[in-house]
């Protein structure tokens, strides 16, 4: 038996003591757990709690395991949202497949759990938007997914939106670039698989009656093409407006979570003719707001969460400067915001509710709750009062199987 691992984290060392020479279906280790909202799997999958973390062990043929191990590592290098791969075990015994080990994505959820626990918001549009963005990110990096589906994706709540993460890439291919035909095939396969999954939800009574699975598959393709055109399409530029149009295009791409690697302006054929704007786009990871929030506060968040928290930080700084009557350095405002606003909310989360949502998502929802309470009261009720109300009435109602292990 041989192990092929990335440099292991300290909390993963105990995984070496698992019964690797035994098929996964026969494992009886006390560290085995069953996560809430577990999805469907085409291979035998076991979940292991070790070192304060949750690990996923999947059994599959060695050539597929090695392929997926290599591709997941490459996705991490390219900054594509995907599960973190630790390693694989091979040569485990006669007629026993290899085993791939990944780290469970904390506070993630499956599409089935989202449809079962909607919390008043129908998730379909957000799911498709997240899936389209993930597919575009893969294609920009030269990845042909080949098995894009809701089942092969995990989702994390992101301040009212969803962030999608790749889970299964055993059939994926990596190329320097993808042709239009490869991209279209991937989109077509994604539509077929997602339509099938929606038909399954419809049969189980968990899909809204006004949702057409085939129509949603077509909508996914339309949204993908619109995003791809925004990311890579050429645009006509009126003479004299080049600088403004370039700035606007870059701002839109940055807002979508992508960086601009190169800008090319191709002059029109006739004097004074319209130029063509070509933009080479690359994946941005972490996002602009994620990186900015981390630099200022050390917090790790999704892109939309980070944007929301930065807005609250800016409001806090403006209020502090108005109260003090003097400018306050950015680093001072950030430290005060953490100590006086963010940390008190997170520290007030009762231990028995701590695993329901990511702490950053809790803070975002507290800000949303504060806005609602303030609208009703006709005045700003403040973050602390909103937090008390949210922790007493909203967070306890979050379904246990929506997120978390």
Protein Blocks (a to p, Z undefined) as FASTA:
>chain_A
ZZddddddfklmmmmmpcfkbcfklgccfkbccdehiacdfbdcddddeehiacdddddd
fklmmmmmmmmmmmmmnopacdddfbdcehkbghiacdddddddehiacfklmmmmnnop
afklmmmmmmmmmmmmmmmnopafklacfklpccddeehiacdddfblklgccdfbdcfk
lmmmmmmmmmmmmmmmmmmmmmnopacfkbcfklmmmmmmmmmmmmmmmmmmccdddehi
lmmmmmmmmmmmmmnopacfbdcddddfbghiacddddddddddddfklmmmmmmnopac
dfklmmmmmmmmmmmmmmmmmmnopacdfklmmmmmmmmmmmmmmmmpcfklmmmpcfkl
mmmmmmmmmmmmmmmnopaebjklmmmmmmmmmmmmpcfklgoZZ
